[in-house]
């Protein structure tokens, strides 16, 4: 069981996280809210052109990436919604 878990984890890490990829892409007109989850679902359904629609390639294993993307997208939902609504948060790091 432990070897199976490790193998699945390696596959997910090698394929990349769809949520992080789509938020880093900055493609004009690309979805922002639940973007990684939407990209995974698009790839699972056999979508033809993820790069044109989302600005990045779909993960190699979207079924394995989907739960992680759903979690990351849910955590980042307030920030994504603020971006869509045009609310400037002016977040700065450090002091």
SENUTOR-228778 format. One line per field, with one value per atom (N, C-alpha, C): residue number from 1; residue in one letter; atom name; z, y, x. Coordinates in Angstrom, 3 decimals, always signed. Layout:
! SENUTOR-228778
n c(NUM / ...) .
res c(A / ...) .
atom c(CA / ...) .
Z c(Z / ...) .
Y c(Y / ...) .
X c(X / ...) .
//
This chain:
! SENUTOR-228778
n c(1 / 1 / 1 / 2 / 2 / 2 / 3 / 3 / 3 / 4 / 4 / 4 / 5 / 5 / 5 / 6 / 6 / 6 / 7 / 7 / 7 / 8 / 8 / 8 / 9 / 9 / 9 / 10 / 10 / 10 / 11 / 11 / 11 / 12 / 12 / 12 / 13 / 13 / 13 / 14 / 14 / 14 / 15 / 15 / 15 / 16 / 16 / 16 / 17 / 17 / 17 / 18 / 18 / 18 / 19 / 19 / 19 / 20 / 20 / 20 / 21 / 21 / 21 / 22 / 22 / 22 / 23 / 23 / 23 / 24 / 24 / 24 / 25 / 25 / 25 / 26 / 26 / 26 / 27 / 27 / 27 / 28 / 28 / 28 / 29 / 29 / 29 / 30 / 30 / 30 / 31 / 31 / 31 / 32 / 32 / 32 / 33 / 33 / 33 / 34 / 34 / 34 / 35 / 35 / 35 / 36 / 36 / 36 / 37 / 37 / 37 / 38 / 38 / 38 / 39 / 39 / 39 / 40 / 40 / 40 / 41 / 41 / 41 / 42 / 42 / 42 / 43 / 43 / 43 / 44 / 44 / 44 / 45 / 45 / 45 / 46 / 46 / 46 / 47 / 47 / 47 / 48 / 48 / 48 / 49 / 49 / 49 / 50 / 50 / 50 / 51 / 51 / 51 / 52 / 52 / 52 / 53 / 53 / 53 / 54 / 54 / 54 / 55 / 55 / 55 / 56 / 56 / 56 / 57 / 57 / 57 / 58 / 58 / 58 / 59 / 59 / 59 / 60 / 60 / 60 / 61 / 61 / 61 / 62 / 62 / 62 / 63 / 63 / 63 / 64 / 64 / 64 / 65 / 65 / 65 / 66 / 66 / 66 / 67 / 67 / 67 / 68 / 68 / 68 / 69 / 69 / 69 / 70 / 70 / 70 / 71 / 71 / 71 / 72 / 72 / 72 / 73 / 73 / 73 / 74 / 74 / 74 / 75 / 75 / 75 / 76 / 76 / 76 / 77 / 77 / 77 / 78 / 78 / 78 / 79 / 79 / 79 / 80 / 80 / 80 / 81 / 81 / 81 / 82 / 82 / 82 / 83 / 83 / 83 / 84 / 84 / 84 / 85 / 85 / 85 / 86 / 86 / 86 / 87 / 87 / 87 / 88 / 88 / 88 / 89 / 89 / 89 / 90 / 90 / 90 / 91 / 91 / 91 / 92 / 92 / 92 / 93 / 93 / 93 / 94 / 94 / 94 / 95 / 95 / 95) .
res c(X / X / X / X / X / X / X / X / X / X / X / X / X / X / X / X / X / X / X / X / X / X / X / X / X / X / X / X / X / X / X / X / X / X / X / X / X / X / X / X / X / X / X / X / X / X / X / X / X / X / X / X / X / X / X / X / X / X / X / X / X / X / X / X / X / X / X / X / X / X / X / X / X / X / X / X / X / X / X / X / X / X / X / X / X / X / X / X / X / X / X / X / X / X / X / X / X / X / X / X / X / X / X / X / X / X / X / X / X / X / X / X / X / X / X / X / X / X / X / X / X / X / X / X / X / X / X / X / X / X / X / X / X / X / X / X / X / X / X / X / X / X / X / X / X / X / X / X / X / X / X / X / X / X / X / X / X / X / X / X / X / X / X / X / X / X / X / X / X / X / X / X / X / X / X / X / X / X / X / X / X / X / X / X / X / X / X / X / X / X / X / X / X / X / X / X / X / X / X / X / X / X / X / X / X / X / X / X / X / X / X / X / X / X / X / X / X / X / X / X / X / X / X / X / X / X / X / X / X / X / X / X / X / X / X / X / X / X / X / X / X / X / X / X / X / X / X / X / X / X / X / X / X / X / X / X / X / X / X / X / X / X / X / X / X / X / X / X / X / X / X / X / X / X / X / X / X / X / X / X / X / X / X / X / X) .
atom c(N / CA / C / N / CA / C / N / CA / C / N / CA / C / N / CA / C / N / CA / C / N / CA / C / N / CA / C / N / CA / C / N / CA / C / N / CA / C / N / CA / C / N / CA / C / N / CA / C / N / CA / C / N / CA / C / N / CA / C / N / CA / C / N / CA / C / N / CA / C / N / CA / C / N / CA / C / N / CA / C / N / CA / C / N / CA / C / N / CA / C / N / CA / C / N / CA / C / N / CA / C / N / CA / C / N / CA / C / N / CA / C / N / CA / C / N / CA / C / N / CA / C / N / CA / C / N / CA / C / N / CA / C / N / CA / C / N / CA / C / N / CA / C / N / CA / C / N / CA / C / N / CA / C / N / CA / C / N / CA / C / N / CA / C / N / CA / C / N / CA / C / N / CA / C / N / CA / C / N / CA / C / N / CA / C / N / CA / C / N / CA / C / N / CA / C / N / CA / C / N / CA / C / N / CA / C / N / CA / C / N / CA / C / N / CA / C / N / CA / C / N / CA / C / N / CA / C / N / CA / C / N / CA / C / N / CA / C / N / CA / C / N / CA / C / N / CA / C / N / CA / C / N / CA / C / N / CA / C / N / CA / C / N / CA / C / N / CA / C / N / CA / C / N / CA / C / N / CA / C / N / CA / C / N / CA / C / N / CA / C / N / CA / C / N / CA / C / N / CA / C / N / CA / C / N / CA / C / N / CA / C / N / CA / C / N / CA / C / N / CA / C / N / CA / C / N / CA / C / N / CA / C) .
Z c(+0.000 / +0.000 / +0.000 / +0.787 / +0.882 / -0.453 / -1.162 / -2.464 / -3.494 / -3.443 / -4.365 / -4.126 / -2.852 / -2.514 / -3.016 / -2.789 / -3.239 / -4.759 / -5.451 / -6.915 / -7.427 / -6.818 / -7.216 / -6.923 / -5.790 / -5.421 / -6.408 / -6.811 / -7.790 / -9.122 / -9.552 / -10.811 / -10.768 / -9.646 / -9.504 / -9.532 / -8.820 / -8.769 / -10.118 / -10.866 / -12.176 / -13.187 / -13.030 / -14.004 / -13.760 / -12.580 / -12.280 / -11.733 / -11.046 / -10.459 / -11.408 / -11.817 / -12.782 / -12.211 / -10.931 / -10.320 / -10.351 / -9.943 / -9.938 / -11.357 / -12.278 / -13.677 / -14.295 / -14.090 / -14.713 / -14.094 / -12.803 / -12.169 / -12.545 / -12.880 / -13.326 / -14.804 / -15.559 / -17.013 / -17.418 / -16.703 / -17.013 / -18.447 / -18.914 / -20.254 / -20.250 / -21.094 / -21.129 / -21.480 / -20.692 / -20.932 / -20.379 / -19.810 / -19.240 / -17.926 / -17.576 / -16.319 / -15.130 / -14.077 / -12.863 / -11.709 / -11.562 / -10.469 / -10.768 / -9.866 / -10.012 / -11.339 / -11.718 / -13.011 / -13.135 / -12.105 / -12.171 / -12.243 / -11.457 / -11.474 / -12.836 / -13.390 / -14.706 / -15.796 / -15.689 / -16.665 / -16.579 / -15.359 / -15.195 / -15.789 / -15.480 / -15.985 / -17.505 / -18.057 / -19.508 / -20.147 / -19.527 / -20.063 / -19.926 / -18.806 / -18.597 / -19.645 / -19.992 / -20.979 / -22.414 / -22.601 / -23.942 / -24.687 / -23.963 / -24.605 / -25.552 / -26.661 / -27.715 / -27.527 / -26.938 / -26.978 / -25.617 / -24.638 / -23.312 / -23.307 / -24.161 / -24.175 / -24.635 / -25.622 / -26.118 / -25.125 / -24.396 / -23.480 / -22.099 / -21.598 / -20.236 / -20.178 / -21.290 / -21.315 / -20.941 / -20.615 / -20.258 / -20.784 / -20.862 / -21.211 / -20.033 / -20.321 / -19.274 / -18.602 / -17.334 / -16.665 / -17.373 / -17.237 / -17.865 / -17.306 / -16.009 / -15.341 / -14.641 / -15.388 / -14.789 / -13.709 / -13.805 / -12.771 / -11.428 / -11.440 / -10.201 / -9.694 / -10.604 / -10.237 / -9.726 / -10.124 / -9.812 / -8.314 / -7.428 / -5.999 / -5.426 / -5.791 / -5.303 / -5.843 / -7.120 / -7.720 / -7.085 / -6.789 / -6.136 / -4.764 / -4.037 / -2.723 / -2.839 / -3.727 / -3.897 / -4.397 / -5.357 / -5.874 / -4.802 / -3.920 / -2.837 / -1.847 / -1.522 / -0.609 / -1.226 / -2.524 / -3.208 / -3.745 / -3.496 / -4.030 / -3.668 / -2.406 / -2.100 / -2.913 / -3.116 / -3.907 / -5.381 / -5.898 / -7.298 / -7.526 / -6.597 / -6.711 / -6.651 / -5.769 / -5.687 / -7.008 / -7.620 / -8.903 / -9.981 / -10.037 / -11.042 / -10.841 / -9.590 / -9.296 / -9.407 / -9.617 / -9.780 / -8.482 / -7.401 / -6.095 / -5.913 / -5.758 / -5.517 / -4.051 / -3.746 / -2.359 / -1.834 / -2.717 / -2.338 / -1.243 / -1.459 / -0.502 / -0.692 / +0.419 / +0.374 / +1.415 / +1.103 / +2.031 / +2.795 / +3.914 / +4.718 / +5.425 / +6.074 / +6.769 / +6.341) .
Y c(-1.196 / +0.000 / +1.252 / +1.237 / +2.389 / +2.665 / +1.612 / +1.785 / +2.356 / +1.914 / +2.428 / +3.916 / +4.298 / +5.709 / +6.551 / +6.090 / +6.832 / +6.949 / +5.877 / +5.912 / +6.922 / +6.941 / +7.909 / +9.332 / +9.533 / +10.857 / +11.352 / +10.487 / +10.858 / +11.225 / +10.470 / +10.777 / +12.145 / +12.444 / +13.739 / +14.866 / +14.704 / +15.754 / +15.949 / +14.884 / +15.007 / +15.667 / +15.468 / +16.040 / +17.513 / +18.027 / +19.434 / +19.686 / +20.783 / +21.151 / +22.104 / +21.732 / +22.539 / +23.907 / +23.982 / +25.261 / +26.250 / +25.805 / +26.686 / +27.081 / +26.135 / +26.425 / +27.461 / +27.314 / +28.243 / +29.638 / +29.718 / +31.035 / +31.747 / +31.000 / +31.600 / +31.965 / +31.425 / +31.623 / +33.041 / +33.693 / +35.055 / +35.194 / +34.230 / +34.262 / +35.159 / +36.183 / +37.041 / +36.246 / +36.421 / +35.741 / +34.329 / +33.836 / +32.485 / +32.489 / +31.384 / +31.318 / +31.489 / +32.122 / +32.320 / +31.523 / +31.575 / +30.876 / +29.373 / +28.586 / +27.136 / +26.777 / +27.504 / +27.314 / +25.956 / +25.502 / +24.209 / +23.059 / +23.143 / +22.115 / +22.085 / +23.242 / +23.321 / +22.771 / +23.039 / +22.502 / +20.977 / +20.442 / +18.991 / +18.379 / +18.945 / +18.418 / +18.510 / +19.607 / +19.794 / +18.690 / +18.384 / +17.336 / +15.957 / +15.701 / +14.409 / +14.196 / +15.265 / +15.179 / +15.134 / +15.231 / +15.136 / +16.451 / +17.567 / +18.878 / +18.956 / +19.617 / +19.606 / +20.628 / +21.766 / +22.871 / +23.538 / +22.848 / +23.459 / +24.688 / +24.697 / +25.836 / +27.100 / +26.992 / +28.161 / +28.645 / +27.725 / +28.089 / +28.507 / +27.834 / +28.077 / +28.697 / +28.702 / +29.285 / +28.321 / +27.086 / +26.062 / +24.710 / +23.771 / +22.403 / +21.732 / +20.784 / +20.017 / +19.085 / +18.757 / +17.807 / +16.450 / +15.714 / +14.405 / +13.454 / +13.536 / +12.663 / +13.523 / +14.042 / +14.960 / +14.323 / +13.011 / +12.352 / +12.348 / +12.202 / +12.238 / +13.661 / +14.612 / +16.009 / +16.672 / +16.153 / +16.779 / +17.012 / +16.034 / +16.302 / +17.412 / +17.411 / +18.458 / +19.824 / +19.876 / +21.147 / +21.663 / +20.763 / +21.165 / +21.774 / +21.172 / +21.691 / +23.059 / +23.195 / +24.469 / +25.551 / +25.207 / +26.190 / +26.643 / +25.736 / +26.096 / +27.038 / +26.770 / +27.648 / +29.033 / +29.077 / +30.347 / +31.025 / +30.436 / +30.982 / +32.448 / +32.877 / +34.298 / +35.244 / +34.866 / +35.719 / +35.728 / +34.571 / +34.499 / +35.302 / +35.207 / +35.968 / +37.471 / +37.885 / +39.305 / +39.780 / +38.951 / +39.304 / +39.454 / +38.524 / +38.577 / +39.814 / +40.165 / +41.327 / +42.652 / +42.569 / +43.778 / +44.466 / +43.736 / +44.301 / +44.220 / +45.353 / +45.384 / +45.143 / +44.097 / +43.771 / +44.429 / +44.878 / +45.527 / +44.754 / +43.471 / +42.621 / +42.793 / +42.990 / +43.145 / +42.236 / +41.703 / +40.808 / +41.524 / +40.950 / +41.514 / +42.798 / +43.379 / +44.636 / +45.729) .
X c(+0.827 / +0.000 / +0.866 / +1.926 / +2.810 / +3.502 / +3.898 / +4.556 / +3.583 / +2.347 / +1.328 / +1.081 / +1.000 / +0.810 / +1.974 / +3.177 / +4.369 / +4.412 / +4.044 / +4.031 / +3.011 / +1.825 / +0.800 / +1.243 / +1.883 / +2.367 / +3.416 / +4.316 / +5.341 / +4.700 / +3.701 / +3.021 / +2.347 / +1.725 / +1.059 / +2.079 / +3.170 / +4.189 / +4.858 / +5.047 / +5.672 / +4.753 / +3.460 / +2.530 / +2.255 / +2.579 / +2.366 / +0.975 / +0.832 / -0.452 / -1.169 / -2.354 / -3.102 / -3.459 / -3.781 / -4.161 / -3.009 / -1.849 / -0.681 / -0.315 / -0.362 / -0.017 / -0.942 / -2.245 / -3.188 / -3.108 / -2.870 / -2.775 / -1.478 / -0.444 / +0.815 / +0.794 / -0.151 / -0.167 / -0.527 / -1.423 / -1.866 / -2.357 / -3.097 / -3.664 / -4.902 / -4.952 / -6.137 / -7.393 / -8.435 / -9.690 / -9.768 / -8.679 / -8.687 / -9.457 / -10.096 / -10.824 / -9.887 / -10.371 / -9.586 / -10.186 / -11.498 / -12.163 / -12.172 / -11.614 / -11.471 / -10.813 / -9.795 / -9.148 / -8.459 / -7.773 / -7.106 / -8.086 / -9.138 / -10.174 / -10.852 / -11.100 / -11.744 / -10.829 / -9.527 / -8.571 / -8.518 / -8.461 / -8.456 / -9.719 / -10.867 / -12.134 / -12.191 / -11.679 / -11.617 / -10.778 / -9.638 / -8.760 / -9.397 / -10.061 / -10.722 / -11.816 / -12.531 / -13.601 / -13.082 / -11.756 / -11.169 / -11.117 / -11.031 / -10.935 / -9.748 / -9.927 / -8.898 / -7.794 / -8.071 / -7.115 / -6.933 / -6.356 / -6.230 / -5.321 / -4.299 / -3.376 / -4.076 / -4.932 / -5.654 / -6.703 / -7.304 / -8.380 / -7.880 / -6.823 / -6.350 / -4.953 / -4.237 / -2.899 / -1.788 / -2.124 / -1.127 / -1.596 / -0.647 / -0.997 / -1.689 / -2.528 / -3.200 / -2.197 / -2.415 / -1.533 / -1.564 / -0.489 / -0.405 / -1.451 / -1.695 / -2.665 / -3.725 / -4.696 / -5.668 / -6.543 / -6.803 / -7.620 / -6.895 / -5.575 / -4.809 / -4.634 / -4.579 / -4.371 / -5.651 / -6.794 / -8.080 / -8.323 / -8.131 / -8.387 / -7.495 / -6.219 / -5.320 / -5.688 / -6.046 / -6.455 / -7.736 / -8.663 / -9.901 / -9.618 / -8.698 / -8.327 / -7.659 / -6.683 / -5.980 / -6.932 / -7.787 / -8.747 / -9.730 / -10.120 / -11.037 / -10.364 / -9.112 / -8.381 / -8.182 / -7.918 / -7.660 / -8.928 / -10.085 / -11.331 / -11.567 / -11.377 / -11.616 / -10.729 / -9.482 / -8.584 / -8.982 / -9.366 / -9.788 / -11.062 / -11.981 / -13.223 / -12.960 / -12.071 / -11.707 / -11.100 / -10.281 / -9.664 / -10.729 / -11.661 / -12.733 / -13.606 / -13.881 / -14.718 / -13.964 / -12.647 / -11.850 / -11.502 / -11.529 / -11.186 / -9.680 / -9.036 / -7.592 / -7.298 / -6.559 / -6.291 / -5.017 / -4.152 / -2.887 / -2.151 / -1.978 / -1.272 / +0.217 / +0.920 / +2.382 / +2.989 / +4.152 / +4.832 / +5.932 / +6.315 / +7.406 / +7.034 / +8.024 / +7.762 / +8.706) .
//
